[in-house]
Amino acid sequence: MKNLAGLMKQAQEMQSKMAEMQARLDTTEVEGSSGAGMVRLRLNGRGDLRGLTIDPKLADPGEMEMLQDLILAAHQDARAKVQALASAEMQKATGGLSLPPGLQLPF
């Protein structure tokens, strides 16, 4: 019974740490960019798009396909940063405990 009580306490502590981590991720923003900074966007720690900045030089109707590609590239850049941040926060919250492969929290 002693081990079970200790395990339950550890589970509660981990749950508390994960809630704190999620709160930090909700308020954290990362920026992704492409085209030498001509397209920049911001995502929160959940990967939600929070802002988009496009250099006015790209507004040429003949360049719309390139603009769309740059937006996608900037989003991928920011999303990769969000995933790295979430992974680092998860390592902190779990105290380095390895999670099963493919299990990605909080998403």
MOPAC internal coordinates of N, CA, C and O (Angstrom, degrees):
PM7 1SCF
backbone

  N    0.0000 0     0.00 0     0.00 0    0    0    0
  C    1.4493 1     0.00 0     0.00 0    1    0    0
  C    1.5200 1   111.49 1     0.00 0    2    1    0
  O    1.2310 1   121.07 1   148.53 1    3    2    1
  N    1.3188 1   115.55 1   -31.47 1    3    2    1
  C    1.4494 1   119.83 1  -179.66 1    5    3    2
  C    1.5276 1   110.79 1   -61.15 1    6    5    3
  O    1.2310 1   120.91 1   137.76 1    7    6    5
  N    1.3436 1   115.87 1   -42.24 1    7    6    5
  C    1.4599 1   120.67 1   179.84 1    9    7    6
  C    1.5186 1   111.67 1   -66.31 1   10    9    7
  O    1.2310 1   120.34 1   142.05 1   11   10    9
  N    1.3231 1   116.96 1   -37.95 1   11   10    9
  C    1.4555 1   121.59 1   179.49 1   13   11   10
  C    1.5252 1   110.44 1   -64.62 1   14   13   11
  O    1.2310 1   120.76 1   137.71 1   15   14   13
  N    1.3125 1   116.15 1   -42.29 1   15   14   13
  C    1.4765 1   120.19 1   178.59 1   17   15   14
  C    1.5223 1   110.04 1   -63.70 1   18   17   15
  O    1.2310 1   120.43 1   138.82 1   19   18   17
  N    1.3267 1   116.78 1   -41.18 1   19   18   17
  C    1.4600 1   119.97 1   178.30 1   21   19   18
  C    1.5101 1   111.70 1   -65.83 1   22   21   19
  O    1.2310 1   120.35 1   140.70 1   23   22   21
  N    1.3239 1   116.93 1   -39.30 1   23   22   21
  C    1.4590 1   121.61 1   178.51 1   25   23   22
  C    1.5243 1   110.86 1   -64.71 1   26   25   23
  O    1.2310 1   120.60 1   138.27 1   27   26   25
  N    1.3267 1   116.47 1   -41.73 1   27   26   25
  C    1.4689 1   120.70 1   178.04 1   29   27   26
  C    1.5232 1   111.00 1   -63.86 1   30   29   27
  O    1.2310 1   120.58 1   140.53 1   31   30   29
  N    1.3143 1   116.51 1   -39.47 1   31   30   29
  C    1.4641 1   120.23 1   178.71 1   33   31   30
  C    1.5276 1   110.10 1   -64.40 1   34   33   31
  O    1.2310 1   120.68 1   137.14 1   35   34   33
  N    1.3365 1   116.30 1   -42.86 1   35   34   33
  C    1.4670 1   119.98 1   178.49 1   37   35   34
  C    1.5178 1   110.71 1   -63.39 1   38   37   35
  O    1.2310 1   119.97 1   140.15 1   39   38   37
  N    1.3202 1   117.66 1   -39.85 1   39   38   37
  C    1.4660 1   121.45 1   179.24 1   41   39   38
  C    1.5291 1   110.45 1   -63.68 1   42   41   39
  O    1.2310 1   120.25 1   139.01 1   43   42   41
  N    1.3166 1   117.12 1   -40.99 1   43   42   41
  C    1.4598 1   120.68 1   178.39 1   45   43   42
  C    1.5222 1   111.07 1   -65.62 1   46   45   43
  O    1.2310 1   120.65 1   139.05 1   47   46   45
  N    1.3250 1   116.36 1   -40.95 1   47   46   45
  C    1.4640 1   120.21 1   178.25 1   49   47   46
  C    1.5260 1   110.27 1   -63.53 1   50   49   47
  O    1.2310 1   120.35 1   137.08 1   51   50   49
  N    1.3311 1   116.93 1   -42.92 1   51   50   49
  C    1.4532 1   120.41 1   179.86 1   53   51   50
  C    1.5241 1   110.38 1   -64.46 1   54   53   51
  O    1.2310 1   120.20 1   139.61 1   55   54   53
  N    1.3235 1   117.23 1   -40.39 1   55   54   53
  C    1.4549 1   121.03 1   178.32 1   57   55   54
  C    1.5246 1   110.49 1   -61.82 1   58   57   55
  O    1.2310 1   120.41 1   138.85 1   59   58   57
  N    1.3133 1   116.83 1   -41.15 1   59   58   57
  C    1.4617 1   121.22 1   178.30 1   61   59   58
  C    1.5229 1   110.63 1   -64.63 1   62   61   59
  O    1.2310 1   120.57 1   136.43 1   63   62   61
  N    1.3420 1   116.51 1   -43.57 1   63   62   61
  C    1.4607 1   120.47 1   179.00 1   65   63   62
  C    1.5259 1   111.23 1   -63.93 1   66   65   63
  O    1.2310 1   120.52 1   142.02 1   67   66   65
  N    1.3188 1   116.61 1   -37.98 1   67   66   65
  C    1.4623 1   119.88 1   179.67 1   69   67   66
  C    1.5275 1   110.88 1   -67.77 1   70   69   67
  O    1.2310 1   120.16 1   143.06 1   71   70   69
  N    1.3194 1   117.29 1   -36.94 1   71   70   69
  C    1.4644 1   120.46 1   176.94 1   73   71   70
  C    1.5272 1   110.07 1   -64.74 1   74   73   71
  O    1.2310 1   120.27 1   138.90 1   75   74   73
  N    1.3255 1   117.08 1   -41.10 1   75   74   73
  C    1.4632 1   120.94 1   177.38 1   77   75   74
  C    1.5278 1   110.44 1   -64.05 1   78   77   75
  O    1.2310 1   120.71 1   137.68 1   79   78   77
  N    1.3419 1   116.25 1   -42.32 1   79   78   77
  C    1.4550 1   120.97 1   179.26 1   81   79   78
  C    1.5275 1   110.14 1   -60.90 1   82   81   79
  O    1.2310 1   120.19 1   135.67 1   83   82   81
  N    1.3298 1   117.23 1   -44.33 1   83   82   81
  C    1.4621 1   120.90 1  -179.59 1   85   83   82
  C    1.5252 1   110.50 1   -62.58 1   86   85   83
  O    1.2310 1   120.32 1   140.03 1   87   86   85
  N    1.3139 1   117.00 1   -39.97 1   87   86   85
  C    1.4611 1   120.46 1   178.39 1   89   87   86
  C    1.5282 1   110.53 1   -63.32 1   90   89   87
  O    1.2310 1   120.18 1   139.31 1   91   90   89
  N    1.3530 1   117.27 1   -40.69 1   91   90   89
  C    1.4668 1   120.23 1   177.38 1   93   91   90
  C    1.5261 1   110.79 1   -64.80 1   94   93   91
  O    1.2310 1   120.34 1   138.14 1   95   94   93
  N    1.3229 1   116.95 1   -41.86 1   95   94   93
  C    1.4625 1   120.00 1  -179.82 1   97   95   94
  C    1.5238 1   111.37 1   -65.01 1   98   97   95
  O    1.2310 1   120.18 1   145.22 1   99   98   97
  N    1.3258 1   117.26 1   -34.78 1   99   98   97
  C    1.4616 1   120.48 1   179.59 1  101   99   98
  C    1.5250 1   112.04 1   -63.89 1  102  101   99
  O    1.2310 1   120.25 1   149.03 1  103  102  101
  N    1.3275 1   117.12 1   -30.97 1  103  102  101
  C    1.4632 1   120.36 1  -177.35 1  105  103  102
  C    1.5312 1   113.01 1   -98.80 1  106  105  103
  O    1.2310 1   120.27 1   175.03 1  107  106  105
  N    1.3197 1   117.10 1    -4.97 1  107  106  105
  C    1.4578 1   121.48 1  -179.06 1  109  107  106
  C    1.5217 1   109.82 1   -89.68 1  110  109  107
  O    1.2310 1   120.42 1   -39.72 1  111  110  109
  N    1.3208 1   116.79 1   140.28 1  111  110  109
  C    1.4610 1   121.09 1   174.77 1  113  111  110
  C    1.5170 1   109.39 1  -124.81 1  114  113  111
  O    1.2310 1   121.18 1   -36.72 1  115  114  113
  N    1.3372 1   115.36 1   143.28 1  115  114  113
  C    1.4541 1   121.30 1   173.73 1  117  115  114
  C    1.5216 1   107.69 1  -123.60 1  118  117  115
  O    1.2310 1   121.15 1   -26.61 1  119  118  117
  N    1.3247 1   115.41 1   153.39 1  119  118  117
  C    1.4630 1   120.17 1  -179.13 1  121  119  118
  C    1.5164 1   109.53 1  -115.23 1  122  121  119
  O    1.2310 1   120.94 1   -43.89 1  123  122  121
  N    1.3072 1   115.80 1   136.11 1  123  122  121
  C    1.4561 1   122.56 1   173.17 1  125  123  122
  C    1.5086 1   108.20 1  -115.01 1  126  125  123
  O    1.2310 1   120.90 1   -29.36 1  127  126  125
  N    1.3208 1   115.88 1   150.64 1  127  126  125
  C    1.4582 1   118.16 1  -179.89 1  129  127  126
  C    1.5211 1   110.14 1  -144.05 1  130  129  127
  O    1.2310 1   121.64 1   -18.54 1  131  130  129
  N    1.3182 1   114.46 1   161.46 1  131  130  129
  C    1.4569 1   121.48 1   175.44 1  133  131  130
  C    1.5198 1   108.03 1  -151.97 1  134  133  131
  O    1.2310 1   121.13 1   -12.20 1  135  134  133
  N    1.3396 1   115.44 1   167.80 1  135  134  133
  C    1.4651 1   119.61 1   178.95 1  137  135  134
  C    1.5069 1   112.31 1    61.09 1  138  137  135
  O    1.2310 1   120.46 1  -134.93 1  139  138  137
  N    1.3280 1   116.73 1    45.07 1  139  138  137
  C    1.4693 1   122.42 1  -179.82 1  141  139  138
  C    1.5251 1   111.45 1    54.11 1  142  141  139
  O    1.2310 1   120.82 1  -141.54 1  143  142  141
  N    1.3379 1   116.04 1    38.46 1  143  142  141
  C    1.4627 1   120.74 1   176.82 1  145  143  142
  C    1.5158 1   114.39 1    85.86 1  146  145  143
  O    1.2310 1   119.85 1  -175.10 1  147  146  145
  N    1.3220 1   117.89 1     4.90 1  147  146  145
  C    1.4703 1   120.14 1  -179.68 1  149  147  146
  C    1.5310 1   111.57 1   -71.73 1  150  149  147
  O    1.2310 1   120.37 1   155.39 1  151  150  149
  N    1.3177 1   116.90 1   -24.61 1  151  150  149
  C    1.4561 1   122.10 1   174.36 1  153  151  150
  C    1.5182 1   107.00 1  -126.26 1  154  153  151
  O    1.2310 1   121.14 1   -56.42 1  155  154  153
  N    1.3365 1   115.42 1   123.58 1  155  154  153
  C    1.4626 1   121.30 1   179.16 1  157  155  154
  C    1.5262 1   108.10 1  -132.37 1  158  157  155
  O    1.2310 1   121.51 1   -38.30 1  159  158  157
  N    1.3219 1   114.71 1   141.70 1  159  158  157
  C    1.4591 1   118.22 1   174.84 1  161  159  158
  C    1.5107 1   109.72 1  -142.13 1  162  161  159
  O    1.2310 1   121.69 1   -21.37 1  163  162  161
  N    1.3427 1   114.37 1   158.63 1  163  162  161
  C    1.4602 1   121.41 1  -179.09 1  165  163  162
  C    1.5207 1   109.22 1  -120.05 1  166  165  163
  O    1.2310 1   121.39 1   -41.89 1  167  166  165
  N    1.3360 1   114.95 1   138.11 1  167  166  165
  C    1.4555 1   121.97 1   174.80 1  169  167  166
  C    1.5182 1   108.71 1  -123.03 1  170  169  167
  O    1.2310 1   120.84 1   -31.77 1  171  170  169
  N    1.3381 1   115.99 1   148.23 1  171  170  169
  C    1.4559 1   117.40 1   171.54 1  173  171  170
  C    1.5191 1   108.60 1   -83.17 1  174  173  171
  O    1.2310 1   120.26 1    -0.55 1  175  174  173
  N    1.3042 1   117.10 1   179.45 1  175  174  173
  C    1.4539 1   121.73 1  -176.37 1  177  175  174
  C    1.5159 1   114.80 1   -65.44 1  178  177  175
  O    1.2310 1   119.98 1   168.00 1  179  178  177
  N    1.3014 1   117.64 1   -12.00 1  179  178  177
  C    1.4620 1   121.74 1   175.97 1  181  179  178
  C    1.5262 1   111.40 1   -93.07 1  182  181  179
  O    1.2310 1   120.59 1   173.03 1  183  182  181
  N    1.3341 1   116.48 1    -6.97 1  183  182  181
  C    1.4581 1   119.92 1  -179.27 1  185  183  182
  C    1.5182 1   113.29 1    93.38 1  186  185  183
  O    1.2310 1   119.78 1  -171.54 1  187  186  185
  N    1.3432 1   118.03 1     8.46 1  187  186  185
  C    1.4619 1   121.13 1   178.22 1  189  187  186
  C    1.5243 1   109.61 1   -78.96 1  190  189  187
  O    1.2310 1   120.44 1   -45.01 1  191  190  189
  N    1.3240 1   116.77 1   134.99 1  191  190  189
  C    1.4563 1   122.21 1   179.35 1  193  191  190
  C    1.5213 1   109.39 1   -69.71 1  194  193  191
  O    1.2310 1   120.36 1   -55.54 1  195  194  193
  N    1.3369 1   116.91 1   124.46 1  195  194  193
  C    1.4605 1   122.31 1  -178.09 1  197  195  194
  C    1.5216 1   113.85 1  -111.66 1  198  197  195
  O    1.2310 1   120.13 1   160.65 1  199  198  197
  N    1.3112 1   117.35 1   -19.35 1  199  198  197
  C    1.4598 1   118.83 1   179.64 1  201  199  198
  C    1.5164 1   110.74 1  -167.90 1  202  201  199
  O    1.2310 1   120.94 1   -26.38 1  203  202  201
  N    1.3258 1   115.81 1   153.62 1  203  202  201
  C    1.4518 1   122.32 1  -179.51 1  205  203  202
  C    1.5192 1   108.62 1  -142.47 1  206  205  203
  O    1.2310 1   120.39 1   -50.39 1  207  206  205
  N    1.3353 1   116.85 1   129.61 1  207  206  205
  C    1.4521 1   122.10 1   177.09 1  209  207  206
  C    1.5186 1   108.19 1  -124.86 1  210  209  207
  O    1.2310 1   120.76 1   -51.56 1  211  210  209
  N    1.3375 1   116.15 1   128.44 1  211  210  209
  C    1.4628 1   121.94 1  -179.82 1  213  211  210
  C    1.5140 1   108.59 1  -124.03 1  214  213  211
  O    1.2310 1   120.86 1   -51.62 1  215  214  213
  N    1.3219 1   115.96 1   128.38 1  215  214  213
  C    1.4577 1   121.01 1   176.95 1  217  215  214
  C    1.5312 1   108.37 1   -60.46 1  218  217  215
  O    1.2310 1   119.61 1   -51.25 1  219  218  217
  N    1.3414 1   118.34 1   128.75 1  219  218  217
  C    1.4662 1   121.04 1  -178.44 1  221  219  218
  C    1.5351 1   114.02 1   -55.90 1  222  221  219
  O    1.2310 1   119.74 1   155.78 1  223  222  221
  N    1.3132 1   118.10 1   -24.22 1  223  222  221
  C    1.4655 1   120.23 1   178.82 1  225  223  222
  C    1.5256 1   112.05 1   -62.59 1  226  225  223
  O    1.2310 1   120.01 1   158.57 1  227  226  225
  N    1.3225 1   117.58 1   -21.43 1  227  226  225
  C    1.4520 1   121.43 1  -178.23 1  229  227  226
  C    1.5257 1   113.53 1   -85.49 1  230  229  227
  O    1.2310 1   119.97 1   178.17 1  231  230  229
  N    1.3213 1   117.66 1    -1.83 1  231  230  229
  C    1.4603 1   121.16 1  -176.17 1  233  231  230
  C    1.5278 1   113.20 1   -77.92 1  234  233  231
  O    1.2310 1   119.49 1  -175.52 1  235  234  233
  N    1.3013 1   118.58 1     4.48 1  235  234  233
  C    1.4583 1   122.81 1   177.68 1  237  235  234
  C    1.5334 1   108.92 1   -63.26 1  238  237  235
  O    1.2310 1   119.65 1   -55.25 1  239  238  237
  N    1.3335 1   118.27 1   124.75 1  239  238  237
  C    1.4641 1   120.35 1  -179.16 1  241  239  238
  C    1.5297 1   113.39 1   -54.72 1  242  241  239
  O    1.2310 1   119.85 1   151.12 1  243  242  241
  N    1.3125 1   117.88 1   -28.88 1  243  242  241
  C    1.4492 1   121.16 1   178.74 1  245  243  242
  C    1.5203 1   113.19 1   -74.31 1  246  245  243
  O    1.2310 1   120.49 1   169.55 1  247  246  245
  N    1.3162 1   116.68 1   -10.45 1  247  246  245
  C    1.4670 1   121.60 1  -177.84 1  249  247  246
  C    1.5292 1   112.52 1  -109.56 1  250  249  247
  O    1.2310 1   119.64 1  -167.29 1  251  250  249
  N    1.3231 1   118.30 1    12.71 1  251  250  249
  C    1.4551 1   120.98 1  -175.30 1  253  251  250
  C    1.5302 1   112.39 1   -62.83 1  254  253  251
  O    1.2310 1   119.39 1   142.30 1  255  254  253
  N    1.3229 1   118.77 1   -37.70 1  255  254  253
  C    1.4607 1   119.87 1   179.72 1  257  255  254
  C    1.5251 1   110.21 1   -64.49 1  258  257  255
  O    1.2310 1   120.46 1   138.28 1  259  258  257
  N    1.3298 1   116.72 1   -41.72 1  259  258  257
  C    1.4585 1   119.97 1   177.37 1  261  259  258
  C    1.5263 1   109.98 1   -64.76 1  262  261  259
  O    1.2310 1   120.13 1   139.02 1  263  262  261
  N    1.3235 1   117.36 1   -40.98 1  263  262  261
  C    1.4669 1   120.91 1   178.71 1  265  263  262
  C    1.5254 1   110.72 1   -60.02 1  266  265  263
  O    1.2310 1   120.26 1   135.99 1  267  266  265
  N    1.3110 1   117.10 1   -44.01 1  267  266  265
  C    1.4563 1   120.29 1   179.51 1  269  267  266
  C    1.5306 1   110.69 1   -63.04 1  270  269  267
  O    1.2310 1   120.29 1   138.58 1  271  270  269
  N    1.3228 1   117.05 1   -41.42 1  271  270  269
  C    1.4668 1   120.83 1   178.09 1  273  271  270
  C    1.5231 1   111.22 1   -63.92 1  274  273  271
  O    1.2310 1   120.48 1   140.55 1  275  274  273
  N    1.3317 1   116.68 1   -39.45 1  275  274  273
  C    1.4607 1   120.51 1   179.65 1  277  275  274
  C    1.5310 1   111.18 1   -67.29 1  278  277  275
  O    1.2310 1   120.45 1   142.48 1  279  278  277
  N    1.3178 1   116.75 1   -37.52 1  279  278  277
  C    1.4651 1   119.74 1   177.76 1  281  279  278
  C    1.5241 1   109.98 1   -63.80 1  282  281  279
  O    1.2310 1   120.44 1   135.67 1  283  282  281
  N    1.3190 1   116.76 1   -44.33 1  283  282  281
  C    1.4634 1   119.96 1   177.72 1  285  283  282
  C    1.5280 1   111.22 1   -61.34 1  286  285  283
  O    1.2310 1   120.35 1   137.81 1  287  286  285
  N    1.3360 1   116.94 1   -42.19 1  287  286  285
  C    1.4615 1   120.28 1   179.87 1  289  287  286
  C    1.5264 1   111.14 1   -65.19 1  290  289  287
  O    1.2310 1   120.08 1   140.06 1  291  290  289
  N    1.3288 1   117.45 1   -39.94 1  291  290  289
  C    1.4662 1   120.94 1   178.63 1  293  291  290
  C    1.5308 1   110.26 1   -65.10 1  294  293  291
  O    1.2310 1   120.50 1   139.93 1  295  294  293
  N    1.3192 1   116.65 1   -40.07 1  295  294  293
  C    1.4676 1   120.06 1   178.74 1  297  295  294
  C    1.5243 1   110.28 1   -64.91 1  298  297  295
  O    1.2310 1   119.69 1   137.70 1  299  298  297
  N    1.3152 1   118.20 1   -42.30 1  299  298  297
  C    1.4636 1   121.14 1   178.49 1  301  299  298
  C    1.5227 1   110.88 1   -62.73 1  302  301  299
  O    1.2310 1   120.63 1   140.88 1  303  302  301
  N    1.3339 1   116.41 1   -39.12 1  303  302  301
  C    1.4611 1   121.12 1   178.38 1  305  303  302
  C    1.5318 1   110.04 1   -62.43 1  306  305  303
  O    1.2310 1   120.59 1   132.24 1  307  306  305
  N    1.3234 1   116.48 1   -47.76 1  307  306  305
  C    1.4676 1   120.27 1  -178.92 1  309  307  306
  C    1.5285 1   110.74 1   -67.78 1  310  309  307
  O    1.2310 1   119.99 1   140.90 1  311  310  309
  N    1.3074 1   117.62 1   -39.10 1  311  310  309
  C    1.4662 1   120.90 1  -178.91 1  313  311  310
  C    1.5365 1   110.54 1   -64.09 1  314  313  311
  O    1.2310 1   120.34 1   140.31 1  315  314  313
  N    1.3405 1   116.96 1   -39.69 1  315  314  313
  C    1.4709 1   120.30 1   177.31 1  317  315  314
  C    1.5245 1   110.24 1   -62.69 1  318  317  315
  O    1.2310 1   120.33 1   141.51 1  319  318  317
  N    1.3255 1   116.97 1   -38.49 1  319  318  317
  C    1.4612 1   120.64 1   178.42 1  321  319  318
  C    1.5276 1   110.89 1   -66.68 1  322  321  319
  O    1.2310 1   120.28 1   140.68 1  323  322  321
  N    1.3423 1   117.06 1   -39.32 1  323  322  321
  C    1.4647 1   121.20 1   177.91 1  325  323  322
  C    1.5279 1   109.61 1   -62.63 1  326  325  323
  O    1.2310 1   120.20 1   136.16 1  327  326  325
  N    1.3249 1   117.22 1   -43.84 1  327  326  325
  C    1.4587 1   120.46 1  -179.52 1  329  327  326
  C    1.5296 1   111.25 1   -64.19 1  330  329  327
  O    1.2310 1   120.28 1   140.21 1  331  330  329
  N    1.3355 1   117.07 1   -39.79 1  331  330  329
  C    1.4621 1   120.15 1   177.95 1  333  331  330
  C    1.5271 1   110.31 1   -65.05 1  334  333  331
  O    1.2310 1   120.45 1   138.74 1  335  334  333
  N    1.3244 1   116.75 1   -41.26 1  335  334  333
  C    1.4627 1   121.77 1   178.87 1  337  335  334
  C    1.5278 1   110.31 1   -64.09 1  338  337  335
  O    1.2310 1   120.46 1   134.92 1  339  338  337
  N    1.3285 1   116.73 1   -45.08 1  339  338  337
  C    1.4630 1   120.52 1   179.85 1  341  339  338
  C    1.5186 1   110.61 1   -63.43 1  342  341  339
  O    1.2310 1   120.23 1   140.97 1  343  342  341
  N    1.3136 1   117.17 1   -39.03 1  343  342  341
  C    1.4603 1   121.23 1   179.16 1  345  343  342
  C    1.5277 1   111.02 1   -64.47 1  346  345  343
  O    1.2310 1   120.81 1   137.04 1  347  346  345
  N    1.3255 1   116.05 1   -42.96 1  347  346  345
  C    1.4647 1   120.18 1   178.78 1  349  347  346
  C    1.5314 1   110.65 1   -64.45 1  350  349  347
  O    1.2310 1   120.57 1   138.67 1  351  350  349
  N    1.3235 1   116.52 1   -41.33 1  351  350  349
  C    1.4634 1   120.51 1   178.96 1  353  351  350
  C    1.5328 1   110.25 1   -66.00 1  354  353  351
  O    1.2310 1   120.59 1   142.56 1  355  354  353
  N    1.3323 1   116.47 1   -37.44 1  355  354  353
  C    1.4587 1   120.09 1   179.23 1  357  355  354
  C    1.5253 1   110.03 1   -65.06 1  358  357  355
  O    1.2310 1   120.16 1   139.81 1  359  358  357
  N    1.3249 1   117.29 1   -40.19 1  359  358  357
  C    1.4647 1   120.95 1   177.68 1  361  359  358
  C    1.5245 1   110.10 1   -59.97 1  362  361  359
  O    1.2310 1   120.68 1   138.74 1  363  362  361
  N    1.3347 1   116.31 1   -41.26 1  363  362  361
  C    1.4665 1   120.01 1   178.17 1  365  363  362
  C    1.5266 1   110.40 1   -64.80 1  366  365  363
  O    1.2310 1   120.71 1   135.70 1  367  366  365
  N    1.3338 1   116.24 1   -44.30 1  367  366  365
  C    1.4690 1   120.73 1  -175.44 1  369  367  366
  C    1.5188 1   111.97 1   -68.20 1  370  369  367
  O    1.2310 1   120.10 1   146.20 1  371  370  369
  N    1.3238 1   117.42 1   -33.80 1  371  370  369
  C    1.4629 1   119.95 1  -176.91 1  373  371  370
  C    1.5140 1   111.98 1   -94.96 1  374  373  371
  O    1.2310 1   120.33 1  -178.61 1  375  374  373
  N    1.3147 1   116.98 1     1.39 1  375  374  373
  C    1.4578 1   120.25 1   179.42 1  377  375  374
  C    1.5148 1   112.71 1    63.62 1  378  377  375
  O    1.2310 1   120.63 1  -147.73 1  379  378  377
  N    1.3315 1   116.39 1    32.27 1  379  378  377
  C    1.4549 1   120.72 1   178.68 1  381  379  378
  C    1.5119 1   113.71 1    83.57 1  382  381  379
  O    1.2310 1   119.98 1  -176.74 1  383  382  381
  N    1.3358 1   117.64 1     3.26 1  383  382  381
  C    1.4592 1   121.78 1   178.42 1  385  383  382
  C    1.5231 1   109.15 1   -63.74 1  386  385  383
  O    1.2310 1   120.25 1   -53.31 1  387  386  385
  N    1.3063 1   117.13 1   126.69 1  387  386  385
  C    1.4537 1   120.77 1   179.76 1  389  387  386
  C    1.5148 1   110.11 1   -75.44 1  390  389  387
  O    1.2310 1   121.16 1   -50.34 1  391  390  389
  N    1.3270 1   115.38 1   129.66 1  391  390  389
  C    1.4562 1   120.61 1   175.60 1  393  391  390
  C    1.5190 1   108.77 1   -94.27 1  394  393  391
  O    1.2310 1   119.87 1   -21.90 1  395  394  393
  N    1.3122 1   117.86 1   158.10 1  395  394  393
  C    1.4622 1   120.04 1   179.37 1  397  395  394
  C    1.5265 1   111.47 1   -57.75 1  398  397  395
  O    1.2310 1   119.87 1   -34.51 1  399  398  397
  N    1.3492 1   117.86 1   145.49 1  399  398  397
  C    1.4601 1   120.89 1   178.98 1  401  399  398
  C    1.5243 1   110.97 1   -55.98 1  402  401  399
  O    1.2310 1   120.78 1   -42.03 1  403  402  401
  N    1.3121 1   116.12 1   137.97 1  403  402  401
  C    1.4526 1   121.03 1   178.94 1  405  403  402
  C    1.5129 1   114.11 1    89.50 1  406  405  403
  O    1.2310 1   119.66 1   164.35 1  407  406  405
  N    1.3147 1   118.26 1   -15.65 1  407  406  405
  C    1.4571 1   121.11 1   179.13 1  409  407  406
  C    1.5133 1   108.20 1   -83.58 1  410  409  407
  O    1.2310 1   121.07 1   -69.42 1  411  410  409
  N    1.3209 1   115.56 1   110.58 1  411  410  409
  C    1.4491 1   120.79 1  -178.77 1  413  411  410
  C    1.5253 1   108.20 1  -118.79 1  414  413  411
  O    1.2310 1   121.27 1   -65.45 1  415  414  413
  N    1.2952 1   115.18 1   114.55 1  415  414  413
  C    1.4571 1   120.57 1   177.29 1  417  415  414
  C    1.5091 1   108.30 1  -111.15 1  418  417  415
  O    1.2310 1   117.88 1   -31.58 1  419  418  417
  N    1.2925 1   121.64 1   148.42 1  419  418  417
  C    1.4473 1   128.90 1     8.39 1  421  419  418
  C    1.5169 1   113.52 1   -90.01 1  422  421  419
  O    1.2310 1   118.04 1  -176.18 1  423  422  421
  N    1.3084 1   121.34 1     3.82 1  423  422  421
  C    1.4636 1   121.34 1  -177.01 1  425  423  422
  C    1.4988 1   109.87 1   -91.72 1  426  425  423
  O    1.2310 1   120.10 1   180.00 1  427  426  425

